[in-house]
Amino acid sequence: MIEIISNSPDETAAIGKKISSFLHEGSVAAITGKLGSGKTHFTKGVALGLGVTENITSPTYTIINEYQRENSPSLFHIDAYRLNCDKDFEDIGGVDIINSGGISIIEWSERVPNSIPENSIFITIEIKDSFSRIIKIKGIDNL
């Protein structure tokens, strides 16, 4: 497991950008963390690293945002906060999406634990203080 301290939202996004180099067609990054921990900032960094030029916003109410990338698989930004279980995830087409060949980033992934593939990259963001976060990453050896 890799453990990194981030001291700002920009640093959190920069760490996400570094993680993007480990993501490829069919990859899933499962993110956990409390409300306000920086999950969406992290995802913004991943998207930037993958060449997404659109503004990344939390899909809390839409649940899934898809970002098209030229000559590359789509990026799916999924927010499972409003889902109660894996069946809800399946009912909205989540399993089909993560098996579609795109790259999937799933915030609040702990709400759909049985839907997350074993070979995913697992990211936990813990609030250390007002600005600092501890970011723990499993599924890659080094950054």
C-alpha positions in Angstrom: 0.0 0.0 0.0 1.1 3.5 -0.8 0.4 6.3 1.6 0.7 9.9 0.6 -0.1 13.2 2.5 -1.8 15.9 0.5 -1.9 19.4 1.9 -4.4 21.0 -0.5 -7.1 20.2 -3.0 -4.5 21.0 -5.8 -2.1 18.4 -4.4 -5.0 15.8 -4.1 -5.7 16.5 -7.8 -2.0 16.1 -8.7 -2.0 12.7 -7.0 -5.0 11.7 -9.0 -3.2 12.8 -12.2 -0.3 10.5 -11.3 -2.7 7.6 -10.8 -4.2 8.2 -14.3 -1.0 6.7 -15.8 -2.0 3.3 -14.3 -5.5 3.3 -15.8 -6.3 1.7 -19.1 -9.2 0.3 -21.0 -11.4 -1.6 -18.5 -9.7 -0.2 -15.3 -11.7 0.6 -12.2 -10.6 3.0 -9.4 -12.7 2.6 -6.3 -12.5 5.6 -4.0 -13.7 5.8 -0.4 -13.7 8.7 2.0 -16.0 10.8 4.1 -18.0 13.7 2.7 -15.6 16.6 1.9 -12.5 14.4 1.9 -11.5 15.2 -1.6 -12.8 12.4 -3.7 -14.0 14.6 -6.5 -10.7 16.7 -6.5 -8.9 13.4 -6.8 -11.1 12.4 -9.7 -10.6 15.8 -11.4 -6.8 15.0 -11.4 -7.4 11.6 -12.9 -9.5 13.1 -15.6 -6.9 15.7 -16.4 -4.3 13.1 -16.6 -6.4 11.1 -19.0 -6.9 14.1 -21.3 -10.5 15.0 -20.3 -11.0 18.7 -21.0 -14.5 19.1 -19.7 -15.2 20.4 -16.2 -15.5 17.5 -13.8 -18.3 17.8 -11.3 -19.6 15.3 -8.7 -22.4 13.2 -10.2 -24.2 12.9 -6.8 -27.6 13.5 -8.4 -27.0 12.1 -11.8 -25.0 9.1 -10.4 -23.0 8.7 -13.6 -21.2 11.2 -15.8 -19.5 10.0 -19.0 -16.7 11.9 -20.5 -15.8 11.1 -24.1 -12.1 11.0 -25.0 -10.8 11.2 -28.5 -9.6 7.9 -29.8 -9.6 6.5 -26.2 -12.2 4.7 -24.0 -14.7 6.9 -22.2 -14.2 7.9 -18.6 -17.1 7.1 -16.4 -17.3 9.0 -13.1 -19.8 7.2 -10.8 -21.0 8.4 -7.5 -22.6 5.6 -5.5 -23.5 7.8 -2.5 -27.3 7.6 -3.2 -27.2 3.8 -3.9 -28.1 1.4 -1.1 -26.5 -1.8 -2.4 -25.0 -3.7 -5.2 -28.4 -4.5 -6.7 -29.1 -0.7 -7.0 -25.7 -0.4 -8.9 -26.7 -3.3 -11.2 -30.2 -1.8 -11.8 -28.7 1.5 -13.0 -26.4 -0.4 -15.4 -23.2 0.1 -13.3 -22.0 -3.4 -13.8 -22.4 -3.1 -17.6 -20.5 0.2 -17.5 -17.5 -1.1 -15.6 -17.4 -4.0 -18.0 -17.8 -1.8 -21.1 -14.1 -1.3 -21.7 -14.1 2.3 -20.5 -12.3 3.6 -17.4 -14.4 3.8 -14.3 -13.9 6.0 -11.2 -16.3 5.1 -8.5 -16.7 7.4 -5.5 -18.4 5.9 -2.4 -17.4 2.5 -3.7 -17.9 1.0 -0.2 -21.7 1.2 -0.9 -21.4 -1.3 -3.8 -18.6 -3.6 -2.5 -19.5 -6.7 -4.4 -19.6 -4.9 -7.7 -16.0 -3.7 -7.5 -13.6 -6.0 -9.5 -10.7 -7.5 -7.4 -8.1 -6.1 -9.8 -9.3 -2.5 -9.2 -7.1 0.3 -7.8 -8.4 1.1 -4.3 -8.1 4.6 -2.9 -9.0 5.7 0.6 -8.9 9.4 1.4 -8.8 10.3 5.1 -9.3 13.8 6.5 -6.2 14.7 8.6 -7.2 18.3 9.3 -8.8 21.3 7.5 -6.5 21.0 4.4 -4.5 17.8 4.8 -5.5 14.4 3.6 -4.0 11.0 3.9 -4.4 9.1 0.6 -3.9 5.4 0.7 -3.6 3.5 -2.5 -3.8 -0.3 -3.1 -3.4 -2.0 -6.4 -0.2 -0.3 -7.7 3.3 -0.7 -6.4 4.7 2.8 -6.7 4.0 6.3 -8.1 
